[in-house]
Amino acid sequence: MTSTTEERSATRRRAGLLALSGALAAVLLTLAVTGTLSSWTSAIIGNDDNTADSAGAVVLEETGPGGVTCTTASSATNTATCSSINKYGDDGAAATGATALQPGDSVSTTVTLANTGPSDAATFTLTPGACAATYHSGFRQGQAPLPADDLCTQLTVGAECVAGASSVLSVAPVALASFAGARSITGGLASGDAVDCTFTVALASGSGARFSGQTAEQDLTWQISV
């Protein structure tokens, strides 16, 4: 092979290499422009800590005889009316074996009040409403008795609330007609704490028959506040 032929072959090889290099450069330039090999054409921020809090609350739960429970937890106003727990006669029997009291009988009922909310309650009160009596049988059924015949004047109620071994409320027996005004329960009610309250209702031993056949009713309101 002559030198001229060798020079021509070398020239062709160099031309081929240059062509290949040019093609590769074009591909790389295209990839760079389209972003396949570059992160500059896209920007991403990930927010991994997005939170919102609800305010703390106190929640009052009452448990009565038989495990009956009432709670304020489901109410937007954090209030509840509990008609299924009767603190004046549901638990146990009177001395005669019935909760309809004879003169000298008494009946006791224990309920548990708990703060099931995440916040502590600094104050805890029990407020009785007015006592009202009506006849539950006979020709006067549904009517209110005369003031002198009112069962609310003959029934007494006493209350004792304990937290653990400590007394936090003590109410000496008083006629339902005179049981009034807010009573403070010592220590409030911290989150997760509970208080047991026992109510004892008695019919005076000297009550005459004119007080018979009546039902005495009195609202009781529990309130806890931060």
C-alpha positions, 0 to 999 in steps of 0.5 A: 500500500502506497503512502498516498493510500494510507493517508487517504484511509487515515483521513476517512477515519478521522472524518468518521470520528469527527462525525460520530463526535458531532452526533453525540454532542448533538444528542447531549445538547438535546437531552440537556435542553429537554431536561432529561439530564438537568434538574433546572427545568423543574422545581419541587417543594414538599411541605411535610408538617401541616397541622391544625389544632382544636382548642382544649375542652373540659368534658363532663361525664356522669355514670349512674346505677347500672352503668348508665352514662351521660356525657357532654362530649357529643354536643357542640355547646358541651351541654347535655340533659340526662333524664336516665339517671335519677339521683333521688331513688334509682339505686337500691331499695328503701327500708320497705323494699320499695323506692316509693317511700313510707314515713321514716324510709330513705333511699341512697343513689351514687353517681360518678362525675368524671372530666373526660376532656383534655383540659383541667376544670378549676371549678366544679359546682352542683346547683339544685333547681326548685322542687315541684310536687304533683299527685301521681295517682287518684282523682288529683293526678297531675295536680300540684298539692296545696302548700301545706300538703307539699311533699317537697317540705317533707322529703330531705336530701343529703349529699356526700362527694368523695375523690379517692378518700377525701370529702370534696362536698358535704350537704347536711340533710335539708328539705327539698324545698330548701335545697337551693343555691350553687354548691362548690366541689373542692378542688375542681376536676382535673382532666381524667379525674372522677368524683363519687357523689351519694345522695340520700333522700328520706321521708320524715317519720312524722309525715301525715297521709296528706303527703301521700300519692305525690312525686317530688321532682328537682333538677340538679345541674353539674358544671365544670369550668376551666 
